[in-house]
Amino acid sequence: AILPPSPRREQATIGAVAGVSLAGALLMLAFPSILVLLGVSPRLAGLIIGASIHDVAQAVGAGYMLGVESGDVATITKLIRVAWLAPLVLLVGIASRGEGEHRIIRPPLFLLFFLLLLGLSALGLLPPDLRRPFDNLSRFCLLAAIAAMGLRTSPLALLRYGGPSLLLVAALSLLAIVVAAAGTALVFLVEH
């Protein structure tokens, strides 16, 4: 929504969503076993999982496959990563303006709503009775968005147009894993 209009934007978005879903599913299934084989502690495993799996539900699922401690750390790490999307989206919007272009950067409405709810929740201003309906609404909106993308996605079109997006997602997934592993190694070294 913040990038300039492009004839390929929809196709790139579909490719990116499909790639993120595929990469997350593969990592969700592989990471728990790999981290156990490597002897990584539950806390550090949760940190790696939360920092490297793109989808929130997949990161949480993979974390809890290893136990409560890994699941809790993966969830918190992933939510911190999600919170950084807000400033990143605004920076990308600003950077994508052409030279001399003065168009107003309008962040997506969901992002503003997310920040509002995040702030209210952090300040303790959302009572639990009000949070439950928002939790359900957010799950419904996420499901509706994914379903809408899926309904508009042709597997043949994805193969035809999604290649660059799928390659980008693969490269970014690998980068996320390397950064998460390096950060976790630093935490391990500081602790020991």
N, C-alpha and C positions, 0 to 999 in steps of 0.2 A: 504494500500500500504506500510505502514512502519512496519507492524507487520511481524514476521517470517511466512514463508509459513505453511499452515495447511490444512489438508483435509476438515475441517469443516468451513474454513473461509468464503467461498461463502455463505453457508447456514446461518451462523451467521450474515453476512452482510444483507442478505435478511430479516431475522427476525428482525434485528435492524431497518432497513428502514421501514418495515411494522409497527413495534411497535411505532416508532417515529411519523409516519403519523397518526396512530390511536389515540395515546395519544394526539397529537396536535389538531386533529379534535375534540376530546371530550372536551379538555380544551378550545378551541376556542369557542365552543358552550356554555359551562357551566360558564366560568369565568365572562363574562360581567354581567350576571344575578346575580350571587353570590356576586360579588363586589358591585353591586348596592344595593342588599338587606342588605349587611353589612354596607352600608353608607360610603364606602371608597371614598376619594376624587379622582377626575379625574387624578391628577398627580400621586398619590400613586397607583391607579389602573393600570395606564400605566406602572409604575415601576414593579409591581407584574407580569403583563402579559408579559412584555418584558424579564424579568429575568427567567420566568418559562416555557414558551411555547418553545419547541425545534425548530420548523420550523419558518423561518423568515416570510413567507407569512401569516402563521396562527397567529403569534404574532401580526403582523401589522393589520390584519383583525380584530382580537379580540379587539385590542386597539381602532381602529376607530369605532367599534360598540358603544363605549361609548362617542365618540366625538373627536374633533380635538386635544384637549390637551392630552387626554389619548392616542390617536393614535400616536401623535408626541413623547411622552415620551416612549411609548412601542417600537417604531421604533428605537429611539436612544439607549435605553437600550439593545435591541436585537442585534443591530449592534456592540455595545461594547462587548457583550458576544461572538459574532462571531469573532471579532478581537482577542480575547483571544485563539481561536482555534489554531492559528499558533504556539505560543510557546508550547501549550499543546501537539500538534501533535509531535513536535520535542522531548519533554520530554518523551512521551510515546515510541517513537522510540528508544531513548537512553536506557530507562528502560527495554525495551523488549529484548535487546541483552543478549545472554547467557554469563555466566562468562567466561572471557578470549576471548570472540568473538570480533573480530575487524572489523566487517562488517561496511561499510560506511552507515550512515543514509541518505537516499535520500528522502527528503520530496516530496510529490506528486507535480507534475508540476503545478496543478491548485492553490496550496497553494502559491507557489513562485510568480505566476502571480497575484494572489489576493493581496499579499503584495506589489508588484510593483505598481499595479494600486491604491491601498490604499494610498501609499506614494505620488504618482504623484497627486492624487486628493487632499490629505491633503495640499500639497504645492501649490495648485492652478495651476498646470501645465497641467491639462486636460481641454481644452476649451469645453464649452457646446456642440458645434457641434460634437466633437469627443466622448463625453460621451454618447450621445444618441445611437450610434451604439453599444457601449460596453454594455449598458443597455439591448438592444435587444439581443445581442449575449449571455449575461449571462442568460437571461430568456430562450433562446433557449437551451443552454447547460444544464441548470437545468431540463428543460422539457425532453430533450433527455435522460438524466441520469435516471430520474425517470421512463420514459417509458421503457428504457432498463431493469431496475430492474423488472418492472412489467411484461414485456414480458417473463422474465426468471423465474418468480415466479409462482410456482404451489401452489394453495391454500392447497392442500393435503400435499405437502412437507413442506409448512410453518407450518402447524399444527403439522407435524411429527418432524421437526427439529428446528422450530423456538421458541419452548417453552422457553428455557433458555434465548434467546435474548429478547423475549417479557416480561419475568419476570424482566430482568435487566432494560429494558426501563421503565417498570412500577415503579420499585424501584427508578430509577434515576429521573423520573418525580416527584414522591412524594418528594424526597430530594430537587429537584429544587424549588418546591412549598414552602417547609418549609423554605429553605434558603431565598427565595424571600420575604416571609411573615415576617421573622425575620428581614431582612434588612430593609424592609419597615416600620416595627414597630419602629426600631431605628431612621429612618428618621423622622417619625411622632413625636416621643418623643423629638428629638432635636428641631424640629420646634415649638413644643408646650411646 
